[in-house]
Amino acid sequence: QVQLVESGGGLVQAGGSLRLSCTASRSIFSFRAMGWYRQAPGQQRELVASITSGGSTDYADSVKGRFTISRDNAKNTMPLQMNSLKPEDTAVYYCYAGDTWRDYWGQGTQVTVSS
């Protein structure tokens, strides 16, 4: 089955930047929607940013203006550029992709922002 693998997580100081990338094992052209979710310990998983096959994007209010989602169909990747990081951004970040028939999830990558 299709694999989604996140990379780019790590430890960063508040105010810093980090670039996450989701790499798919096949073309992402056919995915109707893709996005990034995150889940902090003891918290519900929340949508951070999404992008449709048509290029329309949406962001959680908490990250608007700081995060940028994009799609690189040629590379089969979906980057998430995270700037001006805050301690409350600390979470496991998950890549998501959906087509007509099912949802796909990556295994997650840890992002820790120190104050």
KAQUINOR-V704031 format. One record per residue. N is the residue number from 1. RES is the residue in three letters. SS is DSSP state (A for helix, B for strand, O for the rest). PHI is phi in radians with two decimals (none if undefined). Layout:
BEGIN
N | RES | SS | PHI
N | RES | SS | PHI
END
This chain:
BEGIN
1 | GLN | O | none
2 | VAL | O | -1.14
3 | GLN | O | -1.95
4 | LEU | B | -2.07
5 | VAL | B | -2.19
6 | GLU | B | -1.56
7 | SER | B | -2.58
8 | GLY | O | 1.79
9 | GLY | O | -1.25
10 | GLY | B | 2.83
11 | LEU | B | -1.78
12 | VAL | B | -2.49
13 | GLN | B | -1.38
14 | ALA | O | -0.95
15 | GLY | O | 1.59
16 | GLY | O | -1.47
17 | SER | O | -2.22
18 | LEU | B | -2.62
19 | ARG | B | -2.10
20 | LEU | B | -1.62
21 | SER | B | -2.45
22 | CYS | B | -1.91
23 | THR | B | -1.95
24 | ALA | B | -1.74
25 | SER | O | -1.39
26 | ARG | O | -2.53
27 | SER | O | -0.98
28 | ILE | O | -1.67
29 | PHE | O | -1.00
30 | SER | O | -1.46
31 | PHE | O | -1.24
32 | ARG | O | -1.20
33 | ALA | B | -2.56
34 | MET | B | -2.41
35 | GLY | B | -3.01
36 | TRP | B | -2.06
37 | TYR | B | -2.05
38 | ARG | B | -2.50
39 | GLN | B | -2.51
40 | ALA | O | -1.58
41 | PRO | O | -0.95
42 | GLY | O | 1.31
43 | GLN | O | -2.01
44 | GLN | O | -1.32
45 | ARG | O | -1.21
46 | GLU | B | -2.24
47 | LEU | B | -1.33
48 | VAL | B | -1.65
49 | ALA | B | -2.76
50 | SER | B | -2.43
51 | ILE | B | -2.56
52 | THR | B | -1.57
53 | SER | O | -1.10
54 | GLY | O | -1.50
55 | GLY | O | 1.64
56 | SER | O | -1.27
57 | THR | B | -2.05
58 | ASP | B | -2.55
59 | TYR | B | -2.34
60 | ALA | O | -1.13
61 | ASP | O | -0.98
62 | SER | O | -1.21
63 | VAL | O | -2.05
64 | LYS | O | -1.00
65 | GLY | O | 1.54
66 | ARG | O | -1.98
67 | PHE | B | -1.87
68 | THR | B | -2.37
69 | ILE | B | -1.79
70 | SER | O | -2.66
71 | ARG | O | -2.25
72 | ASP | B | -2.07
73 | ASN | O | -1.12
74 | ALA | O | -1.16
75 | LYS | O | -1.72
76 | ASN | O | 1.01
77 | THR | B | -2.26
78 | MET | B | -2.30
79 | PRO | B | -1.41
80 | LEU | B | -2.27
81 | GLN | B | -1.53
82 | MET | B | -2.05
83 | ASN | O | -2.04
84 | SER | O | 0.84
85 | LEU | O | -1.13
86 | LYS | O | -2.10
87 | PRO | A | -0.96
88 | GLU | A | -1.24
89 | ASP | A | -1.40
90 | THR | O | -1.07
91 | ALA | B | -3.12
92 | VAL | B | -1.55
93 | TYR | B | -1.80
94 | TYR | B | -2.08
95 | CYS | B | -1.51
96 | TYR | B | -2.26
97 | ALA | B | -2.52
98 | GLY | B | -2.37
99 | ASP | O | -2.13
100 | THR | O | -1.09
101 | TRP | O | -1.88
102 | ARG | O | -2.85
103 | ASP | B | -1.83
104 | TYR | B | -2.22
105 | TRP | B | -2.33
106 | GLY | O | -1.44
107 | GLN | O | -1.49
108 | GLY | O | 1.72
109 | THR | B | -2.40
110 | GLN | B | -1.42
111 | VAL | B | -2.09
112 | THR | B | -2.15
113 | VAL | B | -1.97
114 | SER | B | -1.59
115 | SER | O | -1.58
END
